Amino acid sequence: MTERPRRARTAKGGETVQVAGRARRAAAPPAAAQIRVRRPQAQARRQAILDAALTVFAAQGYEAARLDDVAARAGVAKGTLYLYFKDKEALFENLVRGAVTPIMERVGTAALAPDMKPAQIVAMFFSLFQREVLGTKRKLLLRLIIAEGPRFPAIANFYYREVVARGMALMRTVATEAVARGEFSSDAAARFPQLIVAPLLLAVIWDGLFSKIEPLDVAGLLSAHCDLLTAGTGKNAP
């Protein structure tokens, strides 16, 4: 009489065992564990590509920059680069988002805090920009947009949508409240929020053209600009 194979049972640890003598089959590693291992590696590789792209774009310009050079500098195959970014334009756009957008988000969050005065928000914005942009290679990205934006309207339009439009809307809101609270002596900055960010653009351009001839005291410039905005109110920004 032939013995019927008994039903498989699951042993502790995930192994499937046939009681009637069949071979054991070890369970595959949990998918979640594999994802946890791969995700940091993928994020690090993506950041390496973005760091390499900033260097290549700044050195060669947008038109001349080659994805082969970006991949080589990042230490990855060109095919790997395409797993993260579909083309050069997408790579540039992600570079902008990663470099500038977080600053705008931090300032926007501060603007919602009920205990933050408008003049303090402007001072915070200046401090962040000086530290996170002017003090890093991110300033090279702004130089690139200033230099090549007229020749490549697509990147200028993208930067305007992602950074300039949001920044102007935020500064207009801050300036309008500052005027209402008596922190700004004039409504000029509320009507033209470009006035608030003007010294930041000046600092970027000056750094690229004249810093070796006459270094600019950026902290002093921004402090003086805050004094101009609040002049006559007796409520100078800290």
TORMAR-870799 format. One record per residue: residue number from 1; residue in one letter; x, y, z negated of N, C-alpha, C in turn. Coordinates in Angstrom, 3 decimals. Layout:
<NUM; "A"; <X; Y; Z>; <X; Y; Z>; <X; Y; Z>>
...
This chain:
<1; "M"; <0.845; -1.186; 0.000>; <0.000; 0.000; 0.000>; <0.886; 1.244; 0.000>>
<2; "T"; <0.596; 2.169; 0.953>; <1.435; 3.365; 1.103>; <1.014; 4.438; 0.119>>
<3; "E"; <2.012; 4.964; -0.585>; <1.725; 6.006; -1.559>; <1.519; 7.346; -0.862>>
<4; "R"; <0.442; 8.027; -1.178>; <0.154; 9.332; -0.578>; <1.086; 10.382; -1.191>>
<5; "P"; <1.653; 11.262; -0.330>; <2.520; 12.323; -0.878>; <1.741; 13.185; -1.841>>
<6; "R"; <2.327; 13.386; -2.989>; <1.647; 14.222; -3.963>; <1.820; 15.697; -3.625>>
<7; "R"; <0.859; 16.510; -4.086>; <0.844; 17.936; -3.774>; <2.082; 18.614; -4.376>>
<8; "A"; <2.588; 19.596; -3.623>; <3.762; 20.330; -4.098>; <3.382; 21.181; -5.298>>
<9; "R"; <4.322; 21.361; -6.193>; <4.082; 22.253; -7.305>; <5.218; 23.275; -7.360>>
<10; "T"; <4.936; 24.384; -7.968>; <5.910; 25.476; -8.037>; <6.620; 25.437; -9.375>>
<11; "A"; <7.930; 25.356; -9.318>; <8.730; 25.322; -10.543>; <9.038; 26.731; -11.001>>
<12; "K"; <9.486; 26.846; -12.222>; <9.851; 28.131; -12.784>; <10.987; 28.739; -11.958>>
<13; "G"; <10.852; 30.030; -11.626>; <11.892; 30.682; -10.837>; <11.528; 30.771; -9.385>>
<14; "G"; <10.394; 30.190; -8.950>; <9.937; 30.389; -7.599>; <10.300; 29.279; -6.636>>
<15; "E"; <10.947; 28.175; -7.079>; <11.291; 27.097; -6.173>; <10.074; 26.230; -5.906>>
<16; "T"; <9.948; 25.772; -4.656>; <8.893; 24.832; -4.299>; <9.477; 23.433; -4.300>>
<17; "V"; <8.849; 22.497; -5.054>; <9.403; 21.155; -5.226>; <8.369; 20.110; -4.820>>
<18; "Q"; <8.770; 19.175; -3.970>; <7.917; 18.046; -3.637>; <8.201; 16.922; -4.632>>
<19; "V"; <7.185; 16.523; -5.376>; <7.367; 15.509; -6.405>; <7.725; 14.173; -5.800>>
<20; "A"; <7.260; 13.880; -4.589>; <7.473; 12.569; -3.972>; <8.847; 12.445; -3.348>>
<21; "G"; <9.756; 13.288; -3.685>; <11.124; 13.092; -3.244>; <11.533; 13.966; -2.074>>
<22; "R"; <10.675; 14.869; -1.639>; <11.072; 15.713; -0.520>; <12.081; 16.766; -0.981>>
<23; "A"; <12.766; 17.389; -0.004>; <13.822; 18.343; -0.328>; <13.240; 19.611; -0.928>>
<24; "R"; <14.014; 20.205; -1.791>; <13.617; 21.466; -2.403>; <13.860; 22.614; -1.420>>
<25; "R"; <13.003; 23.637; -1.540>; <13.166; 24.833; -0.706>; <13.214; 26.047; -1.623>>
<26; "A"; <14.379; 26.689; -1.691>; <14.535; 27.840; -2.586>; <13.774; 29.032; -2.027>>
<27; "A"; <13.132; 29.764; -2.917>; <12.385; 30.948; -2.497>; <13.344; 32.049; -2.059>>
<28; "A"; <12.908; 32.847; -1.072>; <13.716; 33.964; -0.599>; <13.770; 35.043; -1.682>>
<29; "P"; <14.836; 35.843; -1.677>; <14.914; 36.937; -2.658>; <13.709; 37.851; -2.513>>
<30; "P"; <13.191; 38.359; -3.598>; <12.021; 39.238; -3.520>; <12.272; 40.407; -2.585>>
<31; "A"; <11.265; 40.733; -1.755>; <11.399; 41.820; -0.792>; <11.665; 43.143; -1.483>>
<32; "A"; <11.024; 43.367; -2.623>; <11.204; 44.625; -3.346>; <12.658; 44.826; -3.761>>
<33; "A"; <13.325; 43.711; -4.168>; <14.728; 43.811; -4.573>; <15.605; 44.191; -3.395>>
<34; "Q"; <15.302; 43.638; -2.213>; <16.076; 43.970; -1.023>; <15.907; 45.441; -0.680>>
<35; "I"; <14.691; 45.942; -0.803>; <14.418; 47.343; -0.492>; <15.170; 48.259; -1.441>>
<36; "R"; <15.198; 47.871; -2.751>; <15.888; 48.699; -3.734>; <17.371; 48.797; -3.425>>
<37; "V"; <17.952; 47.748; -2.895>; <19.376; 47.754; -2.565>; <19.633; 48.580; -1.321>>
<38; "R"; <18.769; 48.423; -0.311>; <19.008; 49.069; 0.970>; <18.695; 50.555; 0.960>>
<39; "R"; <17.715; 50.975; 0.159>; <17.280; 52.365; 0.221>; <18.395; 53.347; -0.123>>
<40; "P"; <19.148; 53.167; -1.234>; <20.241; 54.103; -1.505>; <21.295; 54.102; -0.397>>
<41; "Q"; <21.569; 52.936; 0.175>; <22.545; 52.870; 1.257>; <22.065; 53.662; 2.464>>
<42; "A"; <20.787; 53.528; 2.795>; <20.224; 54.251; 3.933>; <20.243; 55.754; 3.680>>
<43; "Q"; <19.912; 56.164; 2.460>; <19.908; 57.583; 2.134>; <21.318; 58.167; 2.209>>
<44; "A"; <22.300; 57.402; 1.723>; <23.685; 57.867; 1.773>; <24.167; 57.983; 3.212>>
<45; "R"; <23.785; 57.025; 4.051>; <24.177; 57.059; 5.464>; <23.531; 58.241; 6.169>>
<46; "R"; <22.271; 58.485; 5.866>; <21.570; 59.621; 6.476>; <22.227; 60.936; 6.080>>
<47; "Q"; <22.580; 61.079; 4.809>; <23.223; 62.306; 4.350>; <24.598; 62.474; 4.987>>
<48; "A"; <25.323; 61.376; 5.173>; <26.634; 61.446; 5.818>; <26.496; 61.955; 7.249>>
<49; "I"; <25.446; 61.525; 7.929>; <25.195; 61.989; 9.301>; <24.884; 63.482; 9.308>>
<50; "L"; <24.064; 63.939; 8.365>; <23.720; 65.362; 8.291>; <24.950; 66.207; 7.967>>
<51; "D"; <25.787; 65.740; 7.048>; <27.006; 66.478; 6.708>; <27.928; 66.582; 7.927>>
<52; "A"; <28.045; 65.481; 8.651>; <28.877; 65.489; 9.857>; <28.292; 66.406; 10.912>>
<53; "A"; <26.981; 66.404; 11.035>; <26.322; 67.249; 12.035>; <26.570; 68.719; 11.754>>
<54; "L"; <26.514; 69.129; 10.494>; <26.761; 70.522; 10.149>; <28.156; 70.946; 10.589>>
<55; "T"; <29.141; 70.094; 10.338>; <30.517; 70.409; 10.720>; <30.664; 70.498; 12.239>>
<56; "V"; <30.077; 69.543; 12.950>; <30.203; 69.511; 14.409>; <29.448; 70.677; 15.044>>
<57; "F"; <28.231; 70.945; 14.592>; <27.466; 72.074; 15.135>; <28.205; 73.388; 14.905>>
<58; "A"; <28.743; 73.565; 13.701>; <29.423; 74.817; 13.375>; <30.686; 74.997; 14.200>>
<59; "A"; <31.398; 73.913; 14.473>; <32.663; 73.999; 15.210>; <32.456; 74.123; 16.714>>
<60; "Q"; <31.436; 73.431; 17.246>; <31.284; 73.356; 18.698>; <30.096; 74.147; 19.241>>
<61; "G"; <29.194; 74.570; 18.370>; <27.992; 75.227; 18.844>; <26.919; 74.202; 19.171>>
<62; "Y"; <25.691; 74.676; 19.285>; <24.576; 73.744; 19.501>; <24.686; 73.044; 20.850>>
<63; "E"; <24.973; 73.784; 21.907>; <24.973; 73.187; 23.251>; <26.098; 72.180; 23.419>>
<64; "A"; <27.289; 72.534; 22.951>; <28.450; 71.670; 23.161>; <28.524; 70.498; 22.194>>
<65; "A"; <27.800; 70.566; 21.105>; <27.848; 69.483; 20.111>; <27.364; 68.178; 20.736>>
<66; "R"; <28.101; 67.093; 20.502>; <27.762; 65.777; 21.049>; <27.443; 64.822; 19.902>>
<67; "L"; <26.408; 64.035; 20.095>; <26.040; 63.071; 19.060>; <27.132; 62.028; 18.858>>
<68; "D"; <27.915; 61.756; 19.893>; <29.051; 60.827; 19.734>; <30.021; 61.364; 18.677>>
<69; "D"; <30.266; 62.676; 18.724>; <31.190; 63.278; 17.758>; <30.605; 63.254; 16.349>>
<70; "V"; <29.296; 63.477; 16.254>; <28.642; 63.433; 14.944>; <28.752; 62.027; 14.351>>
<71; "A"; <28.446; 61.021; 15.180>; <28.499; 59.639; 14.712>; <29.919; 59.261; 14.281>>
<72; "A"; <30.900; 59.662; 15.084>; <32.290; 59.334; 14.758>; <32.709; 59.980; 13.441>>
<73; "R"; <32.316; 61.225; 13.247>; <32.695; 61.921; 12.016>; <31.986; 61.320; 10.806>>
<74; "A"; <30.764; 60.837; 11.013>; <30.017; 60.226; 9.915>; <30.448; 58.796; 9.653>>
<75; "G"; <31.232; 58.223; 10.569>; <31.693; 56.857; 10.393>; <30.643; 55.808; 10.689>>
<76; "V"; <29.732; 56.133; 11.625>; <28.694; 55.182; 12.000>; <28.675; 55.035; 13.514>>
<77; "A"; <28.054; 53.970; 13.990>; <27.885; 53.795; 15.428>; <26.828; 54.756; 15.936>>
<78; "K"; <26.937; 55.118; 17.206>; <25.958; 56.042; 17.770>; <24.550; 55.461; 17.695>>
<79; "G"; <24.446; 54.148; 17.883>; <23.141; 53.504; 17.778>; <22.541; 53.646; 16.393>>
<80; "T"; <23.384; 53.620; 15.366>; <22.902; 53.805; 13.996>; <22.333; 55.197; 13.810>>
<81; "L"; <22.981; 56.190; 14.413>; <22.490; 57.563; 14.305>; <21.066; 57.671; 14.842>>
<82; "Y"; <20.795; 56.970; 15.937>; <19.460; 57.038; 16.543>; <18.394; 56.349; 15.686>>
<83; "L"; <18.799; 55.554; 14.731>; <17.828; 54.970; 13.815>; <17.243; 56.027; 12.882>>
<84; "Y"; <17.980; 57.120; 12.698>; <17.557; 58.174; 11.780>; <17.035; 59.412; 12.509>>
<85; "F"; <17.609; 59.714; 13.665>; <17.243; 60.920; 14.403>; <17.139; 60.579; 15.889>>
<86; "K"; <16.015; 60.932; 16.503>; <15.768; 60.495; 17.885>; <16.620; 61.239; 18.909>>
<87; "D"; <17.033; 62.482; 18.603>; <17.856; 63.243; 19.538>; <18.542; 64.386; 18.800>>
<88; "K"; <19.284; 65.192; 19.532>; <20.044; 66.283; 18.909>; <19.134; 67.322; 18.286>>
<89; "E"; <18.028; 67.629; 18.931>; <17.107; 68.618; 18.389>; <16.518; 68.157; 17.061>>
<90; "A"; <16.147; 66.877; 16.988>; <15.600; 66.343; 15.739>; <16.653; 66.369; 14.632>>
<91; "L"; <17.890; 66.087; 14.983>; <18.980; 66.135; 14.000>; <19.163; 67.556; 13.476>>
<92; "F"; <19.139; 68.525; 14.385>; <19.298; 69.920; 13.976>; <18.151; 70.362; 13.078>>
<93; "E"; <16.934; 69.981; 13.425>; <15.772; 70.375; 12.637>; <15.842; 69.793; 11.230>>
<94; "N"; <16.254; 68.549; 11.110>; <16.385; 67.947; 9.781>; <17.513; 68.600; 8.985>>
<95; "L"; <18.539; 69.039; 9.694>; <19.638; 69.736; 9.040>; <19.147; 71.048; 8.427>>
<96; "V"; <18.315; 71.774; 9.162>; <17.755; 73.034; 8.667>; <16.863; 72.772; 7.463>>
<97; "R"; <15.988; 71.779; 7.586>; <15.069; 71.483; 6.478>; <15.835; 71.143; 5.202>>
<98; "G"; <16.875; 70.345; 5.343>; <17.629; 69.928; 4.166>; <18.474; 71.030; 3.565>>
<99; "A"; <18.879; 72.005; 4.390>; <19.791; 73.041; 3.911>; <19.086; 74.232; 3.297>>
<100; "V"; <17.960; 74.634; 3.859>; <17.347; 75.896; 3.461>; <15.983; 75.712; 2.786>>
<101; "T"; <15.190; 74.780; 3.291>; <13.832; 74.625; 2.780>; <13.770; 74.400; 1.265>>
<102; "P"; <14.656; 73.570; 0.663>; <14.581; 73.378; -0.794>; <14.726; 74.681; -1.583>>
<103; "I"; <15.498; 75.632; -1.054>; <15.655; 76.912; -1.746>; <14.326; 77.657; -1.757>>
<104; "M"; <13.653; 77.666; -0.598>; <12.367; 78.349; -0.526>; <11.344; 77.691; -1.448>>
<105; "E"; <11.403; 76.385; -1.547>; <10.451; 75.679; -2.409>; <10.691; 76.020; -3.880>>
<106; "R"; <11.945; 76.128; -4.274>; <12.256; 76.467; -5.670>; <11.798; 77.880; -5.998>>
<107; "V"; <12.011; 78.807; -5.069>; <11.562; 80.182; -5.300>; <10.037; 80.237; -5.314>>
<108; "G"; <9.404; 79.482; -4.411>; <7.946; 79.451; -4.383>; <7.362; 78.908; -5.669>>
<109; "T"; <7.997; 77.899; -6.236>; <7.536; 77.339; -7.510>; <7.683; 78.362; -8.633>>
<110; "A"; <8.809; 79.079; -8.619>; <9.028; 80.096; -9.647>; <7.998; 81.212; -9.533>>
<111; "A"; <7.597; 81.536; -8.299>; <6.633; 82.618; -8.096>; <5.272; 82.285; -8.696>>
<112; "L"; <4.993; 80.994; -8.872>; <3.709; 80.578; -9.444>; <3.720; 80.582; -10.972>>
<113; "A"; <4.897; 80.695; -11.551>; <5.001; 80.688; -13.014>; <4.447; 81.995; -13.574>>
<114; "P"; <3.514; 81.930; -14.509>; <2.870; 83.152; -15.021>; <3.814; 84.068; -15.796>>
<115; "D"; <4.921; 83.520; -16.311>; <5.821; 84.340; -17.112>; <6.971; 84.942; -16.301>>
<116; "M"; <6.984; 84.711; -14.980>; <8.042; 85.252; -14.128>; <7.605; 86.573; -13.513>>
<117; "K"; <8.374; 87.624; -13.755>; <8.084; 88.918; -13.165>; <8.594; 88.946; -11.716>>
<118; "P"; <7.953; 89.718; -10.846>; <8.380; 89.784; -9.443>; <9.853; 90.132; -9.276>>
<119; "A"; <10.329; 91.116; -10.028>; <11.731; 91.508; -9.910>; <12.652; 90.359; -10.312>>
<120; "Q"; <12.239; 89.548; -11.273>; <13.032; 88.383; -11.678>; <13.057; 87.321; -10.578>>
<121; "I"; <11.942; 87.188; -9.872>; <11.876; 86.211; -8.771>; <12.833; 86.610; -7.653>>
<122; "V"; <12.858; 87.904; -7.326>; <13.786; 88.390; -6.306>; <15.229; 88.151; -6.736>>
<123; "A"; <15.527; 88.448; -7.990>; <16.883; 88.230; -8.500>; <17.249; 86.751; -8.462>>
<124; "M"; <16.305; 85.878; -8.780>; <16.535; 84.442; -8.719>; <16.799; 83.998; -7.284>>
<125; "F"; <16.014; 84.537; -6.345>; <16.193; 84.221; -4.929>; <17.590; 84.616; -4.468>>
<126; "F"; <18.031; 85.806; -4.841>; <19.366; 86.257; -4.456>; <20.445; 85.349; -5.044>>
<127; "S"; <20.270; 84.977; -6.305>; <21.265; 84.125; -6.962>; <21.347; 82.751; -6.294>>
<128; "L"; <20.185; 82.169; -5.988>; <20.166; 80.873; -5.311>; <20.823; 80.956; -3.946>>
<129; "F"; <20.497; 81.992; -3.194>; <21.055; 82.143; -1.852>; <22.570; 82.304; -1.913>>
<130; "Q"; <23.035; 83.099; -2.858>; <24.475; 83.296; -2.978>; <25.193; 81.993; -3.320>>
<131; "R"; <24.608; 81.212; -4.229>; <25.252; 79.985; -4.677>; <25.081; 78.841; -3.682>>
<132; "E"; <23.862; 78.650; -3.171>; <23.550; 77.467; -2.361>; <23.789; 77.649; -0.864>>
<133; "V"; <23.881; 78.892; -0.409>; <24.109; 79.132; 1.027>; <25.467; 79.797; 1.242>>
<134; "L"; <25.620; 81.008; 0.730>; <26.873; 81.729; 0.945>; <28.068; 81.018; 0.314>>
<135; "G"; <27.823; 80.274; -0.740>; <28.900; 79.574; -1.416>; <29.167; 78.176; -0.886>>
<136; "T"; <28.484; 77.779; 0.171>; <28.649; 76.439; 0.744>; <28.752; 76.523; 2.265>>
<137; "K"; <28.885; 75.369; 2.889>; <28.944; 75.320; 4.354>; <27.599; 75.622; 5.011>>
<138; "R"; <26.542; 75.726; 4.213>; <25.232; 76.025; 4.785>; <25.210; 77.377; 5.485>>
<139; "K"; <26.089; 78.274; 5.082>; <26.148; 79.577; 5.750>; <26.519; 79.416; 7.225>>
<140; "L"; <27.237; 78.347; 7.556>; <27.609; 78.105; 8.950>; <26.382; 77.854; 9.804>>
<141; "L"; <25.363; 77.276; 9.197>; <24.124; 77.008; 9.917>; <23.433; 78.310; 10.302>>
<142; "L"; <23.415; 79.269; 9.386>; <22.811; 80.562; 9.682>; <23.592; 81.297; 10.761>>
<143; "R"; <24.907; 81.231; 10.700>; <25.720; 81.853; 11.745>; <25.402; 81.247; 13.105>>
<144; "L"; <25.233; 79.932; 13.114>; <24.923; 79.241; 14.369>; <23.597; 79.721; 14.948>>
<145; "I"; <22.597; 79.865; 14.115>; <21.284; 80.301; 14.586>; <21.343; 81.742; 15.088>>
<146; "I"; <22.073; 82.599; 14.381>; <22.216; 83.986; 14.808>; <22.934; 84.056; 16.156>>
<147; "A"; <23.972; 83.234; 16.315>; <24.780; 83.286; 17.535>; <24.087; 82.636; 18.728>>
<148; "E"; <23.392; 81.515; 18.500>; <22.874; 80.744; 19.631>; <21.360; 80.766; 19.758>>
<149; "G"; <20.671; 81.358; 18.787>; <19.223; 81.440; 18.871>; <18.703; 82.084; 20.142>>
<150; "P"; <19.304; 83.202; 20.601>; <18.813; 83.818; 21.837>; <18.943; 82.911; 23.059>>
<151; "R"; <19.945; 82.041; 23.065>; <20.139; 81.148; 24.218>; <19.290; 79.894; 24.124>>
<152; "F"; <18.887; 79.548; 22.922>; <18.084; 78.336; 22.714>; <16.849; 78.705; 21.897>>
<153; "P"; <15.829; 79.235; 22.557>; <14.622; 79.702; 21.846>; <13.972; 78.620; 20.996>>
<154; "A"; <14.116; 77.370; 21.380>; <13.466; 76.295; 20.629>; <13.992; 76.230; 19.192>>
<155; "I"; <15.314; 76.372; 19.018>; <15.848; 76.286; 17.651>; <15.525; 77.559; 16.872>>
<156; "A"; <15.482; 78.711; 17.579>; <15.105; 79.952; 16.908>; <13.649; 79.899; 16.458>>
<157; "N"; <12.780; 79.378; 17.323>; <11.362; 79.263; 16.968>; <11.165; 78.315; 15.800>>
<158; "F"; <11.912; 77.216; 15.811>; <11.803; 76.264; 14.710>; <12.249; 76.907; 13.402>>
<159; "Y"; <13.362; 77.618; 13.429>; <13.865; 78.254; 12.208>; <12.890; 79.311; 11.718>>
<160; "Y"; <12.276; 80.011; 12.636>; <11.298; 81.019; 12.233>; <10.115; 80.359; 11.522>>
<161; "R"; <9.602; 79.271; 12.101>; <8.445; 78.598; 11.508>; <8.784; 78.015; 10.140>>
<162; "E"; <9.916; 77.341; 10.041>; <10.257; 76.597; 8.834>; <10.795; 77.475; 7.707>>
<163; "V"; <11.490; 78.550; 8.067>; <12.182; 79.332; 7.048>; <11.707; 80.787; 7.016>>
<164; "V"; <11.844; 81.484; 8.134>; <11.587; 82.927; 8.144>; <10.139; 83.246; 7.798>>
<165; "A"; <9.185; 82.615; 8.484>; <7.773; 82.925; 8.250>; <7.382; 82.642; 6.801>>
<166; "R"; <7.835; 81.507; 6.273>; <7.517; 81.167; 4.892>; <8.188; 82.139; 3.923>>
<167; "G"; <9.444; 82.490; 4.215>; <10.166; 83.407; 3.348>; <9.551; 84.796; 3.346>>
<168; "M"; <9.141; 85.278; 4.526>; <8.527; 86.607; 4.605>; <7.186; 86.645; 3.870>>
<169; "A"; <6.404; 85.590; 4.024>; <5.115; 85.535; 3.334>; <5.319; 85.542; 1.817>>
<170; "L"; <6.303; 84.791; 1.356>; <6.583; 84.733; -0.075>; <7.073; 86.083; -0.598>>
<171; "M"; <8.003; 86.710; 0.128>; <8.536; 87.998; -0.306>; <7.475; 89.095; -0.255>>
<172; "R"; <6.586; 89.027; 0.712>; <5.506; 90.020; 0.780>; <4.589; 89.890; -0.436>>
<173; "T"; <4.282; 88.654; -0.800>; <3.435; 88.427; -1.978>; <4.110; 88.935; -3.245>>
<174; "V"; <5.397; 88.622; -3.383>; <6.148; 89.056; -4.564>; <6.226; 90.578; -4.619>>
<175; "A"; <6.525; 91.208; -3.481>; <6.665; 92.661; -3.448>; <5.336; 93.359; -3.725>>
<176; "T"; <4.248; 92.803; -3.191>; <2.931; 93.395; -3.434>; <2.595; 93.380; -4.913>>
<177; "E"; <2.897; 92.284; -5.578>; <2.645; 92.199; -7.015>; <3.565; 93.138; -7.784>>
<178; "A"; <4.813; 93.252; -7.296>; <5.765; 94.142; -7.970>; <5.294; 95.590; -7.916>>
<179; "V"; <4.731; 95.987; -6.780>; <4.203; 97.349; -6.652>; <3.021; 97.540; -7.597>>
<180; "A"; <2.136; 96.541; -7.640>; <0.955; 96.637; -8.505>; <1.337; 96.718; -9.979>>
<181; "R"; <2.443; 96.063; -10.358>; <2.882; 96.062; -11.764>; <3.806; 97.231; -12.085>>
<182; "G"; <4.110; 98.039; -11.073>; <4.999; 99.169; -11.292>; <6.461; 98.799; -11.342>>
<183; "E"; <6.822; 97.612; -10.835>; <8.218; 97.172; -10.862>; <8.998; 97.658; -9.646>>
<184; "F"; <8.299; 97.915; -8.535>; <8.926; 98.513; -7.365>; <8.391; 99.936; -7.229>>
<185; "S"; <9.270; 100.870; -6.944>; <8.861; 102.271; -6.885>; <8.140; 102.623; -5.589>>
<186; "S"; <8.262; 101.769; -4.563>; <7.647; 102.032; -3.266>; <7.014; 100.750; -2.748>>
<187; "D"; <6.009; 100.916; -1.872>; <5.389; 99.745; -1.261>; <6.074; 99.355; 0.045>>
<188; "A"; <7.229; 99.958; 0.324>; <7.932; 99.690; 1.580>; <8.282; 98.205; 1.728>>
<189; "A"; <8.747; 97.582; 0.635>; <9.126; 96.169; 0.702>; <7.918; 95.265; 0.895>>
<190; "A"; <6.754; 95.693; 0.419>; <5.536; 94.914; 0.628>; <5.091; 94.996; 2.080>>
<191; "R"; <5.292; 96.171; 2.698>; <4.928; 96.339; 4.106>; <5.957; 95.723; 5.032>>
<192; "F"; <7.211; 95.763; 4.610>; <8.302; 95.215; 5.418>; <9.184; 94.334; 4.523>>
<193; "P"; <8.781; 93.096; 4.268>; <9.567; 92.222; 3.378>; <10.954; 91.908; 3.931>>
<194; "Q"; <11.176; 92.214; 5.208>; <12.523; 92.055; 5.768>; <13.542; 92.896; 5.002>>
<195; "L"; <13.046; 93.990; 4.398>; <13.944; 94.848; 3.620>; <14.555; 94.100; 2.431>>
<196; "I"; <13.805; 93.159; 1.874>; <14.306; 92.424; 0.708>; <15.459; 91.511; 1.096>>
<197; "V"; <15.326; 90.816; 2.226>; <16.335; 89.827; 2.618>; <17.451; 90.421; 3.462>>
<198; "A"; <17.357; 91.693; 3.822>; <18.364; 92.310; 4.692>; <19.801; 92.140; 4.178>>
<199; "P"; <20.083; 92.359; 2.886>; <21.472; 92.205; 2.437>; <21.989; 90.767; 2.523>>
<200; "L"; <21.076; 89.792; 2.525>; <21.513; 88.402; 2.666>; <22.049; 88.141; 4.072>>
<201; "L"; <21.349; 88.652; 5.073>; <21.825; 88.512; 6.454>; <23.127; 89.292; 6.644>>
<202; "L"; <23.191; 90.475; 6.045>; <24.425; 91.254; 6.123>; <25.590; 90.467; 5.546>>
<203; "A"; <25.354; 89.806; 4.412>; <26.429; 89.047; 3.763>; <26.906; 87.890; 4.647>>
<204; "V"; <25.970; 87.212; 5.324>; <26.338; 86.106; 6.209>; <27.186; 86.606; 7.369>>
<205; "I"; <26.737; 87.693; 7.996>; <27.467; 88.235; 9.144>; <28.826; 88.783; 8.717>>
<206; "W"; <28.847; 89.504; 7.605>; <30.098; 90.085; 7.120>; <31.117; 88.992; 6.796>>
<207; "D"; <30.636; 87.921; 6.182>; <31.535; 86.826; 5.815>; <32.209; 86.230; 7.049>>
<208; "G"; <31.465; 86.117; 8.140>; <32.028; 85.518; 9.350>; <32.942; 86.441; 10.127>>
<209; "L"; <32.693; 87.759; 10.052>; <33.443; 88.705; 10.883>; <34.549; 89.452; 10.139>>
<210; "F"; <34.285; 89.856; 8.916>; <35.176; 90.814; 8.266>; <35.732; 90.369; 6.917>>
<211; "S"; <35.410; 89.168; 6.466>; <35.820; 88.765; 5.106>; <37.333; 88.759; 4.931>>
<212; "K"; <38.082; 88.442; 6.004>; <39.542; 88.416; 5.886>; <40.131; 89.827; 5.931>>
<213; "I"; <39.357; 90.771; 6.458>; <39.825; 92.154; 6.526>; <39.444; 92.905; 5.251>>
<214; "E"; <38.192; 92.800; 4.889>; <37.689; 93.459; 3.692>; <36.635; 92.571; 3.033>>
<215; "P"; <37.008; 91.755; 2.065>; <36.040; 90.876; 1.398>; <34.898; 91.672; 0.796>>
<216; "L"; <33.697; 91.087; 0.880>; <32.509; 91.767; 0.372>; <32.155; 91.247; -1.013>>
<217; "D"; <31.907; 92.168; -1.924>; <31.431; 91.811; -3.262>; <29.932; 91.528; -3.148>>
<218; "V"; <29.588; 90.290; -2.842>; <28.196; 89.940; -2.578>; <27.340; 90.111; -3.828>>
<219; "A"; <27.839; 89.674; -4.958>; <27.073; 89.811; -6.202>; <26.796; 91.280; -6.497>>
<220; "G"; <27.793; 92.131; -6.299>; <27.604; 93.558; -6.517>; <26.614; 94.153; -5.527>>
<221; "L"; <26.688; 93.708; -4.266>; <25.763; 94.188; -3.236>; <24.320; 93.838; -3.587>>
<222; "L"; <24.085; 92.604; -3.990>; <22.723; 92.168; -4.296>; <22.192; 92.845; -5.556>>
<223; "S"; <23.063; 93.055; -6.523>; <22.651; 93.757; -7.730>; <22.261; 95.198; -7.406>>
<224; "A"; <23.053; 95.846; -6.540>; <22.745; 97.216; -6.136>; <21.436; 97.276; -5.365>>
<225; "H"; <21.182; 96.251; -4.569>; <19.940; 96.219; -3.801>; <18.731; 96.090; -4.738>>
<226; "C"; <18.853; 95.256; -5.749>; <17.770; 95.142; -6.742>; <17.539; 96.472; -7.435>>
<227; "D"; <18.625; 97.218; -7.710>; <18.483; 98.526; -8.337>; <17.731; 99.488; -7.423>>
<228; "L"; <17.991; 99.401; -6.117>; <17.284; 100.260; -5.176>; <15.791; 99.941; -5.154>>
<229; "L"; <15.474; 98.662; -5.190>; <14.065; 98.269; -5.148>; <13.307; 98.742; -6.378>>
<230; "T"; <13.988; 98.755; -7.508>; <13.311; 99.103; -8.769>; <13.641; 100.511; -9.241>>
<231; "A"; <14.339; 101.289; -8.411>; <14.782; 102.623; -8.819>; <13.604; 103.504; -9.238>>
<232; "G"; <13.785; 104.207; -10.336>; <12.779; 105.151; -10.784>; <11.653; 104.550; -11.594>>
<233; "T"; <11.652; 103.232; -11.757>; <10.565; 102.590; -12.499>; <10.942; 102.334; -13.953>>
<234; "G"; <12.249; 102.340; -14.241>; <12.680; 101.999; -15.592>; <12.554; 100.529; -15.880>>
<235; "K"; <12.395; 99.691; -14.794>; <12.194; 98.240; -14.970>; <13.164; 97.482; -14.065>>
<236; "N"; <14.425; 97.829; -14.159>; <15.420; 97.172; -13.324>; <15.444; 95.686; -13.591>>
<237; "A"; <15.696; 94.920; -12.512>; <15.765; 93.463; -12.640>; <16.969; 93.091; -13.477>>
<238; "P"; <16.877; 92.005; -14.235>; <18.003; 91.581; -15.084>; <19.176; 91.104; -14.239>>
